[in-house]
Amino acid sequence: MQQGFRVDIQALRGLAVSLVLLYHADFGFFKAGFLGVDIFFVISGYLITTLIKKEIERGTFKFSEFYFRRAKRLLPAAYTTFTVTAVVAPFVLNAQESQDFFKQMLGAVTFTANLALLFQSGYFAGAADLKPLLHVWSLSIEEQYYLFLPALLVFLPRRLWRGGMLFLFLASISLCFAGLKYKPEWTFYLLPTRGWELALGSLAAIYNLRAKWVQVILKWLFWPSVVMLLVIPVCPTGLPHPGVDAVLVCFATLLVILRRHALMDRLLPVRALALVGNVSYSLYLSHWPPFAFLKNAAVGPVTWQLSLFTLVVGVALGVLLYRFVELPTRRLQLHPSRRFILGGLVASMAVMTLPVVVAKTPDAGLDFAHIRRPNDGFAAPCAYESDFVPKIECRNSDNPSLLVWGDSYAMHLVSGIIASWPHGVVQATRGSCGPFSNLAPMSNVFYLQPWAESCLKFNRDVLAYLEQTKSVRLVVMSSPFKQYLNPTDGKHHWQGLRQINGKFVEQEVGLENALAAMVETIREVRALGKDVVIISPPPAGGFNVGACTERKMQGKLVIAAPTADCTIPVDFYHASYALTFEFLQRLNSETGVALVSFDPVLCDEKQCANKIDGSPVYVDSGHLTHEASVLLAAKLNMANILGEAGAPKR
């Protein structure tokens, strides 16, 4: 056995990569398998800091050799993965994902993948699980950490190492928990909010933890830590990530490393995990692209059998990558040189440009990247993420007479309304924030209470604008309203939030509460002298109709589509929107509010269309394209509908 080799640490690596693989396979058992990445961070921080510390103390540390070793260790397997992925991508990815892929590749090669992915994570951006290089974000965070760690230890006096590292750890973990409330996506992807996990390993490497009392604590906490590592990925707290679960798993990982229990060298399950740990880097690199390609091809739910097959393919590719690329290059006796640096730069440039070269294949037909572009209404800034303040780019008149209010299902109506209403339109829309004066959705994933409070503020700002803007005489509202009607949708557990007497009060999600809140909203709007029209969401079929249509028209593989031609089964549509239909009908009965539906144009007795006059209708599973919004408004005679609703009353 090689000097310094630790079975327990390799077993932790094996556990970490196994959790990630099983989580991505989406079998449902490992709800928080993503915590495997957090385990990796602690291990990496501990091992690399230990290495740097020893070399500095011996006086043998050299920046050139350190970064050369990192490149030799990481780049061959990574570049092989990137190259194969780039060759396959154009034949599998949708048009928009193909455009995004080059930025992912640029981020992967420059170790800024976390930043590239962050800026591809907007409300209407492609889903994260469609991106073939999604998983490289964690490697980027590690390498960003190792850009400044050696300099910190070399130039900071040794007496300040402990204090300096402790300060970085405390600052990062504080930013992390603060960011979870206000910027969860930024918190997930950025080094300042994830660096504490690596710094935790660095702290253990720097501090002298051989004192007897420390060993006693480690002895007592070892087995609880092992249990925690096995239980939390299966039964997480459900709190936002990276939060409490990440803290528990990271400290448990550290305690196992520091205990260095002799039993770990002998237990068969541990040694088996250590074997997996030996190939963990190659497994991590190779497993995700097949899943991303599967999720691009699958426009609906994927069966567990197909997920299992994809997992087996990813593991097989990982073993091959380890055997024929990672292991041989690690054994090569190479040393830093100008020739090696030049070769690395050439290889990096080649890998970065490969997606562009491969993608330059003839592609006749429709420009789906344009057709399925985000439909934010007037412009991207009109998908508000904060308080409502009228923006010049979100209106076409200084004195608009119609306001569009709601969530993303109101945004996609704007193009059609503009074409139908010549008297000026202003847009007040925010993703997932429906048009309620005093009710906001709140969930355990992303839409936390600070977000819900901001949604309430946004809608109160809209009402204030309506009161101040006498020119507006018609308010068009839209939302699927599901987040207000159904307590759970599989991913989110919804609650309502209201503001009563200056205090925020939680409320159960359901038909009666949503109905009362919307009746109240309509009365407030009418009290300001405005009329209201509510437009129902277009038909949906529980699958990505836009992706299905694109792939069918381009002759690409389509998996899990409920119909051969990507049309929407009426029965499924009616069942999935049953609560919304009941909500709207009761709202119409109680208030007389005008309701508009796309069903007469899109649906017959059996199915709802995915194309209209040869043009694709959907961006995704339910949002209209810009072109379809205009076409449907014309076919519905929206000009007359809105004209009658917004005509001055005598």
Protein Blocks (a to p, Z undefined) as FASTA:
>chain_A
ZZhiafklmmmmmmmmmmmmmmmnonomammlmmmmmmmmmmmmmmmmmmmmmmmmnopa
cfklmmmmmmmmmmmmmmmmmmmmmmmmmmmmcfklmmmmmmmmmmmmnopmmmmmmmmm
cfklccfklpmklmmmmmmmmmmmmmmmmmmmmmpcfklmmmmmmmmmmmmmmmmmmmmm
mmmmlmmmpmklmmmmmmmmmmmmmpcckbfklmmmmmmmmmmmmmmmmmmmmmcghiac
ddfkmmmmmmmmmmmmmnopaklmmmmklmmmmmmmmmmmmmmmmmmmmmmmmmmmpmbd
cdfklmmmmmmmmmmmmmmmmmmmmmmmmmpccdddfklmmmmmmmmmmmmmmmmmmmmp
ccedjdfklmmgccebjbmklmccbdcdddfklccbfbdcbdceddfklmmmmmmmmmmm
mnbpaddddehiacbfbbccddfehpamklmmmmmmmmmmmmmmmmmmmmlmbdcdddeh
lmmmmmbghjaccdddddeehiacdddddfklmmmmmmmmmmmmmmnopacdddddddde
hiafklmmmmmmnopacehiabfnlpacfklmmmmmmmmmmmmmmmmmmnopacddfklm
mpcfkbccfbeehiafbfblmpccfklmmmmmmmnommmmmmmmmpccZZ
